[in-house]
Amino acid sequence: MKSFYTEAKNQLSNCTRIISDTTSPSPTAATPPATTNYNHKYELERDYDTDVTATEVAMVVTDGDCGRHDEDDDSFPPGIPPPTLGLNNNFITSTTATAYDTLQRPFKYDKLRGRWSTAADFYFSCTSHAFGSIVFSELALYVSMFAGAYALLPYLLGVLLYAIPIFGIQTFLGQFSSSGTISVFRVAPLFKGIGYSILLHNFVSLSYYAVIAALPLVYAVNSLQTVIPWMSCNNSWNTPNCSTHSTYDDYDEDEIFPHSSEEFFRYIIRSDDSSNNPLAISWPILGSVFIVWLLTLAISLKGVSFIGKFLRCVCLLLITLFAAIFVHLLMYVHISWHTLIDYMEPTLPDSHLAIMAGIKAAVLMPIWLLGPGCGSVLTLASHNRFRQDSEKQTYWVALTFVLITQMGTLCTRIAMDHFEDHVALLHVHVNEEHNLRFVYICFAYLFGSFSSLPNFWAFLFFLMLFLAELSAVIVQMMTVLRALFDEFENLRRKTTILPIGLCAAMLLISVYFCTKQGFQQLHILPDIVTVTHLTISILLLFVSTWVYGRERFQCDLQFMLGKTISNFKIFLLRFLTPIFLGFCIGDVIYATYSYSDDSNNPPSVLILITQCMVFAAVPLYMVYKVSRTTGSLRQRVKQCFAPHDWHPVDADNRRFYEEIMGTSEMLVILNNEHENC
């Protein structure tokens, strides 16, 4: 009877069967010289399905190490080393670098980093932010109004060509290496600067994202008052022209006074401040930001298992809240099939320019699936178990986001129609131009005007937004901390001091965005961050499928998942997705810097310098890495391109992986010493 090792070896050999262009050497032939060139071609012949457990692999390897051999097992007799997939030493040395070559300290896995309690925690942690304010923003409204049903196909195309591929790439890198966004670039050490770019990107994102999370908390707390403040003009911030009208004449613009919901929003963001001080602080937002960072710190100090349970409970609560709000909203407005059909029609059917603008915006909407900041999916996947079927979970996460986005878009149309039927035309009569105005003016008025329990439904809606945005902040902080702990061993002893210091520093930076000027820059900052996010996504694709190599990437993915990955999916990752991302980057840059609305509010010099620093980290680290490596320039570059300590961190899976793939570190060291002699 064959041993488990032999059976698994035969199955995996179908993934990486090497066909040499030259005559195959005999089984007893010596290893070919290092100067001999071979062209290797990998072919997939038949499907296989393996799911190796640590116990099974340990049993097999232990038997091999002790020299025991089953009489019915003809795979390798005593005295002969375990078989590989036929990879000769040339292939090994060309694809693997050692710590002696690159002068890089060997990677040491943090055994205390922890894993999810259940496989479902990865799904819930990736979808907990799906109910954030971006789903109910003007972007979703514009897509629905200008493109109608025409936006559905481009949106699904963006999910298939961008969101799912990048989500899969990040999941593979994190789950295979069990590392954060910096240490994961052991797959190609020369590009480790991308990890530092991701770290800087998350710092920039965290600096303002806490304000986005704080705003719904302000509304949720105020909705608990007996009289909802944005539905009343009896407040200290209201102007003499404040109105609580529920009907108006849209032909007489002079008779439409500012509504109380608009004045409350302007009071919160300090845009109603007539003073010349641009740094006037909004104290309600500042207090909420302090609460956000306090909760983030409390959760971040816990272990991964606790964080997974927390995000799981939050996500289930968010699903329940959203379902209740959605059903009650449909019942309140008495929506009909005729209304739904009207929503599928573009508002300006004769304007091709408007329809194309809606389609372009729909293409960018799938970026929400990849989570807040950058690299959050990679970090969350690094806490998966090595054999977890993350591909199936990727599709479930994508399906969840598609459903929530479509339901949220329907809610935006309902809120928009309700506001314009009773208050004013948003884009004509409302003077506030902030990109968050739709959520906190139209939706606030919608729930505040409910005939029954308006306080209750307003509280539930803004509580849902707050919990979703709080989850996003926690995931981003988790991404930053995990990257630092995995890369710098001396920081692993500071699991309390470092989170406290980072949260305190982010709190101080967030104070700026609580001011009148800082809140105005939130109008354009997310668009600039989106460009960085798309650019880093292209770099991740390039490193994984081109630098590391299509064959090795495909085989590693199949080894981890235990099932065949079709060549079409690899082709999609290597060619179609980069082209699609290039189009998206051009579209965002054009929309950010070309529209006349943004010309009066350009990004500050500080924001531009920060973004330049994010991109500069990649070439600067390349220069540093090459200068720190030994050998000629060609040898240095070759060594920096080769993977370093790239293998599963689990001892059983690592041993099995190295025996199957023939990439043992010891083989590389011995072969390099032989060449030097």
N, C-alpha and C positions, 0 to 999 in steps of 0.2 A: 504494500500500500504506500502510495506516495506521501511524502511528508508535506505539511502545510507550506513550508518554505518553498519547496519545488513547485507546488501548484501555483502559488502566488507569483513566483518568478516566471513561470511559463505564461501566465496571463499578462503580466506587465511587459514581457518581452514583445508582445504584439503591438504595444504602444511605441516602443523605441527600437524596433528591429532595424539594424544598420545594414545597408547594402553598399558595399564598397565598390568604387569604379574599377579598382584593380583586382587582381586575383586574391581571393581570401586566403589568409595564412592557415597553415595546418594547426590542429589543436595543440600540438606539442611544440610549435615554433616559439622562439623567444619573442619578447616584446620588440616591435619594430623600432628603429632608431628615431630619436626625437626630430630629426631633420626631415623624415619622410612625411609627405603631404597626403592626406586622405580626404576625399569628398564623401561626406556622410549624408545619407538620405533616409529620412524617417518616413515610414509608411504605416498607416493604420489598416489592419486587415480584418479584424473582427472585434466585436464588442467583448468587454469583460466587466465583471462586477465583483469588486473585492471590498471587504470591510474588515480591516485587520484590527483586532483588539490588542491592547497592550499585553494581556495575559497570553494570547496565542503566540504573538511574536516573541515574547520572552521565553516561552517553552521551546520554540524552534531554535532560537539563537543559543540558548543554554546548552541544548543537545549538541549543536555544532561546535561550540567552544570546548566542550569536554571530550570531543573526539568520538562521541557515540554515533553509530550509524545503523539505521534500520536495514535489515537484510532485504526488505522489499523495496527500498529506496535506492534507485540507481542514478540519482542526480549528481552526487559528488562523493566518491569513495574516500576513506580516511587518507589523510596526508595531502589532499588536494584542497586548495582554498575554495571558499564558496564562489559560485559563478556570478559574474556580472552580466550586463546586457551586451557584452562585446565591445565596450568602450575601451579603446587603447589609451596608452599614456599620453599620446599627443592630444587626444580629446580632453583628457583630464587636465593637463597643464594649460590648455588653451581656454578653459572655462572656469578654473578655480585658482584663486590666489591664496597665499599663506600669510600669516602674520609676520613671518620673517622677511617676506618680499616688500610688503607695504608699510612696514614699521607700525602696524596698527595693532593695538591690544586686542586679543581674542575676545569675542563677545561672550559675556557671562549673563546667563538668563536669570532673571529675578524670580526666584521660586515663590515669593510672597505676593506676586502680582494678582493671583487668583483667577478664577473662571466663573462663568455664569452658573447659577444654581440649576437652571434648566435651559434647554436649547431654545425655548420660546422667548427667553429674556432678550436674546439678540433681536428678534422680530419686534418686540414691544419697545426696546430702546431706540430702534431705528424709526419707529412710527409715532413716538410720543410727541414729537414736535410738529406733526402733520396738521394739527388743528390750530396753528398759530395765525397771527393777524394777516400774514401774507396771502393766505387762502381767501380772505375776505377783503382784500385790498382793491385799489382801483385798477391794478394790472389785470386781475381776473375779470373785473367789470368791463374794461376796455376790450378785452378779447371777445367777451360775449356780445357786446354791443356792436363792435365794428365788423367782426368776422362771422358771428353766429355759428351755425353748424359747420361752416367752412373751416373753423379752427380745430375741429376735433381730429381730423386726419393729421395735420402738422403736429398737433400735440402728441398724439400716439407715436408719430414718427420720431419725435424728440425723445420719447420714453425708450423706444427700441434702439435708436442709434446713439443715444448719449447717456441717458440716466442708467439704464440697465447695464451697458458695458462698463461704464466707470464704476458703478456700484460693485460689479463683479470683480473688476481689477483690484479695487481697494479691499474687498472681502478676501480675495486670494492672498494678497500680500500680507494682510494682518493675520489671517488664520494660519497660513503656512509657517510664518516666522514667529508668531506669538510676540510681536514687537510693536513698538509705537512708531510714530511717523518719521523719526530720525533713524533709529536702529534698523528699520526695515530695509534701508538702502544698502545693507550688506549684499543685496542682490546685484548691485552695481555701485561700488564705493565711490567712483568718480562723481556720481550724481547725488551724493549725500547732501549737497547744498539745497536740494529740493526739500529735504526734510526740515532744514532750518528756515526755508521760505514758508513752509506750511506753519511752522511755529510762529513766525512773525505775523503771518496772515491771521492766525487765530488770536494773537494779542490785539491786533487792530480791530478784529470783529468783536472781541469781548469788551473792548473799551466803550463801544456804543450799544451793544446788544442788550446790556442790562437796562438801558433806558427804554428800549422797546418792550422789555418784560415788565418794567415798572408802570408804564402808562395804563395797561388794563387793570392793574391792581388799584390805581387811583380811582378808576371808574367803578370797580367792584365795591370798594369801600364806600364811596359816595352813594351808590345805589341802595345802601342799607338805611339811608335816612328816610324819615317819614315822607318828606316831599323830595322827589328826585331833583337835585340842583340844576341839571341841564333842561328841566322842563318848567322852570320857574324863573321869573325876573326879579324876585325879591332877594337878591344877593348883593354883596358888596362890590362885586366885579361887573355887574350889569350896567349898561349905559342907559341913558334916558330913552333911547330909541328901541330898547329891547322889546321883543314881541314874542308871544306864545301862540301866534295864529296857527290854525289848522287848515285854512283855505286862503287863497290869494289869486290875484289876477296877473297872469304872466305877461300880459300885454302892457301893463303899467309898472315899469321897473321902479319908479320913484316911490310907489306906495308899499313896496316890500321892505320892511324893516328887518334888521338882523335878528335872527331867531335866537332864543336862549341857548339852544344846543350849540350853535356856532360860537356864541360868546363864552360859554363854559370851556370849550376846547381852546379858544384863544387865550383864556386866562391860565389854563394849565400849562401851555407851552410858552407863555409870556410874550406872545406876539402882540398882545394888546398894550404892552408897556410903551408909553409915549416918551420915556426918558431916552437919553443918548447913550446909556450904558448898555453895551451889547452883552455884557457878562452878568446881567441880572438873573439871579437864580430862581428857578421854580421850586419852591420848598416842598410842595406835595410830591413832585417827581423825585426830588433828592431823598426825601424820607422813604419813598418806595424803593429807590435804588439801594439804599442801605439795607432794607429788608431782603431784597433779592440776593445781595451778596452774603448776607448773614445765613440765609437758607442754603445758598450754594456752598458755603464753607462747611456748614453742618453736614451736608450730604457727602461732600468730597472727602471728609475725614474718615468716612466709613469705608469698609471693604467693597470690593467689586460685587460680591454676592448680595450685599445689602442694597447697593445702588441698583442692581438688576431687579430686585424685588420692588424697590421704590418706583422705578420707571414702569414696571409691569402694572402695579396698582394704579399709577397715574394714568397710564394709557387706557386701561379698562374703564376708569372713571371718565376720561375724556370721550371715549366712544359712547358711553351711556348718556353723558350730557349732550353731546352733539346729536344723537338720535332723538332725544326728547325735544330739544330745541327745534330741530328740523321738522319733526312731525307737527309740533304745536304751531310753528310758523305757517306751514301749509294749511292747517286748519283755520288759522286766524285770517289769512288773506283770501281764503276760498279760491285758490288757484284752480283754473280749469285747463282742459286740454287745448282749448283755443289759445290761451295765454302761453302755454308751453310751446306751441307751434310758432307763435309770434316771437318768442325768445330765440328760436332757431334761425330767424331771418335777420340779416344785418340791418342795423339802424339806417345806414346810408347805402342801399343796394346798388345805386348807380355810381358810387364813388369807388373806383378800383383802388385808389390810393389808400382809402380808409380800410378797405378789406385786407390789403396787403400789410398794412400796419398791424392789424389785429392778428394776422397769420404769423408775422415775425415775432410778435409778443408771445403767441402760443408756443412757438418753438422753444422759447427760453423758460417756460413754466416748469418743465421737468427737472430743472436744477434744484427744485425744492426737495426732491426725493433724496438727494445726496446729503441732506442734513445741514446743520448750521456750521459756519466756519468752513474749514477744509480739513479733510482727513479724518473726520469723525467716524465715518463708516469703517475705515481701516482700524482705528483704535477699538471700536466696539467689536469688530470681528476678531481682533487679537485675543479676546477672552473666550472665543469659541473653543470647543474641543476639536482636535485635529481632524477627526473623521466626520465632523458634523456636515450634513448636506446643506451647505449654505446657498447652493444654486437654487434649490427649491424655495428657500426663504427669500431670496432675491426677488423671485417672481411674485411671491405673496406680498412683499413690501411694496413693489411697484403697483400691483393691483389695488392695494389699500389706498395708496396715494391718488391713483386715478379716480377711484370712487369718491374719496373725500374732496378732491379738487372739483369734480363735476357738481357734487352736491353744494359745495361752498360757492361755486359760480352761480348756481341757481339762487342761492340766498342773496348774493350781491344784486342780482337783477330785481328781486323782490324789494330789497331795502331801497334801491335806487328809485324804483317806481313809486313806492310809498312816500318817500321824501319829496319827490317832485310833484306828487299829486296834492300834498298837503302843506308844504313849507315853501320851497323855492326850487328853481333850476340850479342844480349844484354848480355847473360850470359857467353860469351866467351871473347869478345873484350872490353866491358865496364868495367873499373876498379872500378868504384864507386859501393859499395855494400849496400847503404842505401835502406831501404824498400820503400821510396818514389821516387826512381829514375825512375820507370817506368812511373808514371804520368807526371813527370816534365822533362823527356828526350824524351820518345817516343811520347807522345801526343803533346808536344811542337813542336817536329819536324814535326809531322803529319799536324798540322794546319799551321805551318810556311811554309810548302812546297806547300800549295794550290796555284794553278795557278791564281786564282781570289780572291781578297780581303783576303789575308792571315792574315793581321793585324786585320781585322774585326772579322773573325771567331775565331782567337786565343783569342781576347778580350772577346768574348761572352762565350767561354768555361771556361776560368779562372774566369770570373765574376760569372758564374754559381757556380763554386766550392767555390768561396769566400762567396757568399750569403748563400749557404748551410751551410758552416762551421761557419759563423757568427751567423746564426740561432741556431746552436748547442751550441755555447758559451752562447747566450742569454738564452736559455732554461735551461742550467746548472746553470747559475747565478740565474735565477728565482727559480730553485729548492732549492738552498742554502738559498736565502733570505726568501722564503716562509716557509721553515722549521724553521728558526730562529724566524720569526715574529709570527708564530702560537704557538710555544712552550714557548717563553719568552715574556710575556705581556709588560714588561718595554721597550722592543725594538721597540714596535709598534709606539712609538712616535718619533722614529729616522728613519723615512722612507727615509730621504735624507742623513743623515750622514753615516748610515751603508752601503748603496750601494757604496758611494764614498770611504769609507775606505776599503771595500772589493776589489773593482776594483783597487785601488792603491796598495794594498798588493799583489794582483795577478799579477799586472804589474811588480812589483819588483821581484817576484819569476820567472816570465816568462823570465826575462833578462838572467837568467842562461841558459835556453834552446835556447837562441839566440847565444850562444857561440859554438865554434867548438866541445867541449866535450859534452855539453848539447844536441846538435843536434844529435850526435852519439847515445846517450842513447834513443832517440825516436825510435830507431830500435827495442828495446825490451820492452820498458815501456808499450805500449798498450797490449802486450801479458800478462804481469803481472796483469794489470788492468782487463783484461778479466777474469782471475781466480777469482778475488774478485767479479766481477759482477755475475758470475755463482754461487758462494757460497752464496751470498746474496739472489739470486733468490730462491735457495733451502730453505733458512731460511724463506723467505716470504711464500712459500708454506706450510712449516711445521707449522708456526704460524696460518695461515688462515684456513687450512683444518684439522689440527690435534689438535693443542692446543685450538683454539676457538671452534672447533667441526664441524664435517661434517654437522649435522642437522641444527645448527644455521647458519653456513655459507651459506648453500643452501637456507634456508628460508629468510635470510637477502637479498641475491642476488635476489630472486624472489620478495620480497617485494619492492626492489628498482626498478627493471626492469618492474614489473607488468606482468610477464609471467613465465611459467614453465621452469625450468632448468633441463634437463634430468639427471638421475643418471649416465649415461655413461660419461657425461662431468665431473662429480664430481670424478668418478673413474679414469678418465684420469689425473686429477689434483693431486690426492692423491697417485697414484702408478706409472703410466707410466712416467709422467714428471720427478719426482725425480730420477728415474733410468736413464733416458736419460741425465739429468743434471750431474749425477755422471760420466757417460761415457765421457761427454764433458770436465769436469774438469780434469780428468786423461789424456785425449788427449792433452789438452793445456799445462799441466805441463810437460808432456813428450816432447812435441815439443819445449817448451821454454828452458828446461835445458839439453836436451840430444843431440840436433843437434850439430855437430862439428862447424858449421858456427858461432854459438853463443858462443862457448867456449872461443874465443879470445876477446869477448866483453860482459863480464858478467855484470849483473846489479850492480850498485854501492851500497855501504853499506847504503847510505841515502835512496835509493829506497826501499831496503829490510826492513829497520827499519820502514819506513812509512807504508808499507803494513802490518807489524806486529801490528802496532798501530791500524790500521783499524780493524783487527780481534780481538784485545785485548779489544776493547770497549764493546763487547757483554758480556763476562764473568765478567768483572769489574763492569758493571752496574748491573748485576744480584746480585752480592755480596752486592753492595750498596743498591739496592732496598729491599732485604730481611732484611738487617740490620736496615732499616728505618721503617719497618713494625712491628706492635705490635702483641703479642701472642706467642704461642709456635712455634717451627721451622716448624712443619707440618702446623699449621694454617697460618703462614707467607707465606709459599710457595703456599698454596692453594689460599690465598687472592691475591697474586701477579700474579697467573695464570688467575684469573677471570677478565673479562672485566671491565673497569672503565669509566663511562660516555660514553659508546658506544651506540650511537643513532644518528639519523639525527639531524643536528643542527637547521634546520628550525622548528619553534615552532609547526606548524600544523602537519608536518610529524612526529615530535617527539612524540606529544601527541597521534597521531593515532598509531604509532609504539608501544608505551608503552602499550596502551590499548589492542592492538591486541596480542602482544607477552607476556604481563603480566610481564614486567620487569621494572616497575616503581621504581625509586630510593627511593621514600617514602615507598613503600612496603618492600624494602630491609632493610631500616633503622628500621622500626617498628618491623620487624621480628627478626633482630639482637638484638634489645633491649629486646624483649620478651625472647630470648634464654639466654641473660645475667642475666635476673632476675631468 
